[in-house]
Amino acid sequence: MKVLKVLLVSGLAVSMLAACGKQEASQTASEATNAAATKAPATSNGPVTIKYYNWATGPSIDQINQIISNFEKKNPNIHVENVQLVNNGNSVEFYKKLDLMAASGEPIDVTDFSNVDFVTERAARGVLEPLDDYLKKDSINVDQTYYMTPKLDGKVYGLESSSQLWLVAINKDALDAAKLPVPTWGWTWDDFRDYAKKMTKGTGDAKQYGAFFFTWGEYANMSAYMELPHPYLKKDQTPVFGDESFKNFFNLRRAMEKDDQSVKLYSDVIGGKLRYDSEFLNGKAAMIPTANFVVNLIKDTTKFPHTFKTVFAPMPVSSKNVEVGTSNLGGGFVSIGKSSKYKQESYEFAKYLTEQMDVIRDLPGLKNVDKDKVMKAIVGDRTDLIDVDSLSATLFDKRIKSIYDPSYSTAYSSQLKPVLENGLSAFLLDNLTPEDAQKKMIDEANKIIQQNKK
């Protein structure tokens, strides 16, 4: 019941994240995890069936089935069942069901995760299989192979199946009208603010704002996600919300709302339930910080009819002193359940998911890929809507790196994201000072940390 309680609490925390517990695993569970990690199990003699859990919808299901078919041709003794735990594409509901499966002891073979913290949280609870011995057998150095790897206590618990590089999407018509060049690596948030002011035009319902900030925690302090080892915690697992970057970014948000009027009021975004994709693609905002998944949205002219071309720029940095290439680099990850009866077979499929290039659904998690092949796959024939040169320069710059450190993460990290979201909300809606907002966040975070240490 104790484990079930922890997992149910975790599910609630994830639901608070809107698409994005510390209860330590017992000593017995930890010992079992370490013992199992000392030797990767051998492949079974006969054909086996493993299940791949994900939240795919629509065309993505067909793409996964094609990947599975290709894998099974190369591995005839392994059959993979494509299982969507939810049928609405909602990853929040997916995690709830996955955690309930784990709590009930149901075997989990291979599963998707949309955030590195979500992997390390479940690894901390003993739900996932460490992959180090499997990787060692295949001579795979994850740090050289993938952009980001979920690790806990030095052990690997997931492989990056897709990378999500944060960038800025810009309406080329608005950029040209303001006579501004496409921003390049090294531009700052001060530059971003200036661009937003110059691209703001019109009034009332016809107004086009220069930029748009969504409600996810990433938008509350983008510098923290880019330039700190962890956006919520310090190395000693105390809150990082007192960092100067929170004050600076909060002040930027207020200045762009109140002084420049180049972004919609936060209250209007919340009250109108406005989204980043519709605001940008419907021409209500000239630019948005987002991630490369926006490319698929741009191509969907059925849902978002538009004719303007989108150009792309790297994420701005807090100052010219930040090393060029530093960015917020997230991704999708695939892990193996500790409860799987076929861990070796599950590993083979998980590895294949990250390495195969026959069906390219998104930007791969691999560092070394054929960028022309990837660009052709993700852009398709929509060069009328997508500026290929600026997108390629943004996605494939050799200097791109993340300073995110998975070792900072804990079993309750995801519970701290709403703390940041609530902090910005209180700052903007209740007219707090940055210092008061930071104190509020630190106090709230400390309560969560203390609760999870009990």
VENNORWO-V137268 format. One record per residue. N is the residue number from 1. RES is the residue in three letters. PSI is psi in whole degrees, 0 to 359 (999 if undefined). Layout:
# VENNORWO-V137268
<<N,RES,PSI> <N,RES,PSI>>
This chain:
# VENNORWO-V137268
<<1,MET,328> <2,LYS,316> <3,VAL,318> <4,LEU,318> <5,LYS,316> <6,VAL,316> <7,LEU,324> <8,LEU,320> <9,VAL,320> <10,SER,318> <11,GLY,319> <12,LEU,319> <13,ALA,319> <14,VAL,322> <15,SER,328> <16,MET,337> <17,LEU,337> <18,ALA,69> <19,ALA,352> <20,CYS,999> <21,GLY,999> <22,LYS,112> <23,GLN,109> <24,GLU,144> <25,ALA,150> <26,SER,160> <27,GLN,323> <28,THR,317> <29,ALA,320> <30,SER,317> <31,GLU,322> <32,ALA,320> <33,THR,314> <34,ASN,321> <35,ALA,319> <36,ALA,332> <37,ALA,347> <38,THR,339> <39,LYS,122> <40,ALA,133> <41,PRO,150> <42,ALA,157> <43,THR,142> <44,SER,154> <45,ASN,319> <46,GLY,176> <47,PRO,141> <48,VAL,160> <49,THR,126> <50,ILE,156> <51,LYS,135> <52,TYR,110> <53,TYR,130> <54,ASN,180> <55,TRP,28> <56,ALA,152> <57,THR,164> <58,GLY,224> <59,PRO,334> <60,SER,327> <61,ILE,317> <62,ASP,321> <63,GLN,317> <64,ILE,318> <65,ASN,325> <66,GLN,319> <67,ILE,317> <68,ILE,316> <69,SER,316> <70,ASN,320> <71,PHE,316> <72,GLU,330> <73,LYS,326> <74,LYS,340> <75,ASN,73> <76,PRO,342> <77,ASN,358> <78,ILE,117> <79,HIS,133> <80,VAL,126> <81,GLU,123> <82,ASN,110> <83,VAL,117> <84,GLN,110> <85,LEU,335> <86,VAL,152> <87,ASN,11> <88,ASN,7> <89,GLY,11> <90,ASN,108> <91,SER,334> <92,VAL,311> <93,GLU,326> <94,PHE,312> <95,TYR,324> <96,LYS,313> <97,LYS,322> <98,LEU,317> <99,ASP,324> <100,LEU,323> <101,MET,314> <102,ALA,319> <103,ALA,327> <104,SER,355> <105,GLY,10> <106,GLU,134> <107,PRO,136> <108,ILE,120> <109,ASP,286> <110,VAL,135> <111,THR,148> <112,ASP,152> <113,PHE,147> <114,SER,2> <115,ASN,142> <116,VAL,325> <117,ASP,325> <118,PHE,330> <119,VAL,308> <120,THR,329> <121,GLU,314> <122,ARG,331> <123,ALA,322> <124,ALA,335> <125,ARG,2> <126,GLY,19> <127,VAL,334> <128,LEU,155> <129,GLU,129> <130,PRO,142> <131,LEU,4> <132,ASP,316> <133,ASP,326> <134,TYR,315> <135,LEU,319> <136,LYS,319> <137,LYS,326> <138,ASP,5> <139,SER,43> <140,ILE,119> <141,ASN,106> <142,VAL,325> <143,ASP,332> <144,GLN,338> <145,THR,319> <146,TYR,156> <147,TYR,321> <148,MET,142> <149,THR,126> <150,PRO,123> <151,LYS,149> <152,LEU,126> <153,ASP,38> <154,GLY,357> <155,LYS,148> <156,VAL,131> <157,TYR,7> <158,GLY,157> <159,LEU,142> <160,GLU,113> <161,SER,335> <162,SER,150> <163,SER,146> <164,GLN,100> <165,LEU,124> <166,TRP,141> <167,LEU,182> <168,VAL,122> <169,ALA,133> <170,ILE,134> <171,ASN,114> <172,LYS,326> <173,ASP,317> <174,ALA,322> <175,LEU,315> <176,ASP,321> <177,ALA,326> <178,ALA,359> <179,LYS,46> <180,LEU,143> <181,PRO,160> <182,VAL,125> <183,PRO,152> <184,THR,177> <185,TRP,133> <186,GLY,353> <187,TRP,154> <188,THR,173> <189,TRP,333> <190,ASP,319> <191,ASP,318> <192,PHE,315> <193,ARG,318> <194,ASP,317> <195,TYR,316> <196,ALA,318> <197,LYS,316> <198,LYS,337> <199,MET,0> <200,THR,131> <201,LYS,158> <202,GLY,177> <203,THR,165> <204,GLY,218> <205,ASP,339> <206,ALA,0> <207,LYS,136> <208,GLN,114> <209,TYR,152> <210,GLY,333> <211,ALA,171> <212,PHE,134> <213,PHE,128> <214,PHE,186> <215,THR,354> <216,TRP,156> <217,GLY,328> <218,GLU,327> <219,TYR,349> <220,ALA,325> <221,ASN,87> <222,MET,334> <223,SER,324> <224,ALA,320> <225,TYR,335> <226,MET,324> <227,GLU,2> <228,LEU,150> <229,PRO,331> <230,HIS,137> <231,PRO,351> <232,TYR,334> <233,LEU,151> <234,LYS,175> <235,LYS,325> <236,ASP,10> <237,GLN,34> <238,THR,160> <239,PRO,142> <240,VAL,7> <241,PHE,352> <242,GLY,356> <243,ASP,146> <244,GLU,333> <245,SER,330> <246,PHE,317> <247,LYS,313> <248,ASN,317> <249,PHE,323> <250,PHE,316> <251,ASN,324> <252,LEU,315> <253,ARG,316> <254,ARG,319> <255,ALA,321> <256,MET,329> <257,GLU,305> <258,LYS,310> <259,ASP,310> <260,ASP,331> <261,GLN,40> <262,SER,355> <263,VAL,152> <264,LYS,149> <265,LEU,142> <266,TYR,323> <267,SER,325> <268,ASP,324> <269,VAL,315> <270,ILE,310> <271,GLY,322> <272,GLY,0> <273,LYS,46> <274,LEU,146> <275,ARG,153> <276,TYR,320> <277,ASP,312> <278,SER,323> <279,GLU,320> <280,PHE,309> <281,LEU,343> <282,ASN,5> <283,GLY,15> <284,LYS,341> <285,ALA,139> <286,ALA,335> <287,MET,153> <288,ILE,134> <289,PRO,131> <290,THR,197> <291,ALA,174> <292,ASN,352> <293,PHE,346> <294,VAL,338> <295,VAL,316> <296,ASN,327> <297,LEU,321> <298,ILE,322> <299,LYS,342> <300,ASP,77> <301,THR,351> <302,THR,315> <303,LYS,325> <304,PHE,79> <305,PRO,126> <306,HIS,163> <307,THR,348> <308,PHE,152> <309,LYS,144> <310,THR,130> <311,VAL,163> <312,PHE,146> <313,ALA,154> <314,PRO,164> <315,MET,141> <316,PRO,160> <317,VAL,166> <318,SER,331> <319,SER,168> <320,LYS,349> <321,ASN,346> <322,VAL,135> <323,GLU,133> <324,VAL,133> <325,GLY,343> <326,THR,127> <327,SER,174> <328,ASN,109> <329,LEU,98> <330,GLY,205> <331,GLY,181> <332,GLY,146> <333,PHE,153> <334,VAL,133> <335,SER,167> <336,ILE,134> <337,GLY,141> <338,LYS,333> <339,SER,356> <340,SER,139> <341,LYS,347> <342,TYR,67> <343,LYS,318> <344,GLN,315> <345,GLU,321> <346,SER,320> <347,TYR,317> <348,GLU,319> <349,PHE,319> <350,ALA,316> <351,LYS,317> <352,TYR,319> <353,LEU,320> <354,THR,337> <355,GLU,332> <356,GLN,144> <357,MET,16> <358,ASP,323> <359,VAL,101> <360,ILE,108> <361,ARG,336> <362,ASP,183> <363,LEU,122> <364,PRO,158> <365,GLY,350> <366,LEU,141> <367,LYS,319> <368,ASN,102> <369,VAL,164> <370,ASP,100> <371,LYS,327> <372,ASP,320> <373,LYS,319> <374,VAL,315> <375,MET,318> <376,LYS,323> <377,ALA,316> <378,ILE,334> <379,VAL,323> <380,GLY,223> <381,ASP,15> <382,ARG,46> <383,THR,348> <384,ASP,336> <385,LEU,341> <386,ILE,125> <387,ASP,106> <388,VAL,319> <389,ASP,313> <390,SER,327> <391,LEU,315> <392,SER,318> <393,ALA,330> <394,THR,318> <395,LEU,332> <396,PHE,22> <397,ASP,131> <398,LYS,345> <399,ARG,353> <400,ILE,132> <401,LYS,159> <402,SER,139> <403,ILE,8> <404,TYR,135> <405,ASP,106> <406,PRO,339> <407,SER,344> <408,TYR,340> <409,SER,154> <410,THR,179> <411,ALA,353> <412,TYR,14> <413,SER,319> <414,SER,339> <415,GLN,345> <416,LEU,346> <417,LYS,316> <418,PRO,334> <419,VAL,317> <420,LEU,316> <421,GLU,316> <422,ASN,328> <423,GLY,314> <424,LEU,319> <425,SER,314> <426,ALA,323> <427,PHE,314> <428,LEU,321> <429,LEU,326> <430,ASP,3> <431,ASN,44> <432,LEU,161> <433,THR,159> <434,PRO,321> <435,GLU,320> <436,ASP,321> <437,ALA,320> <438,GLN,318> <439,LYS,319> <440,LYS,317> <441,MET,318> <442,ILE,316> <443,ASP,316> <444,GLU,319> <445,ALA,319> <446,ASN,325> <447,LYS,316> <448,ILE,318> <449,ILE,316> <450,GLN,321> <451,GLN,322> <452,ASN,351> <453,LYS,350> <454,LYS,999>>
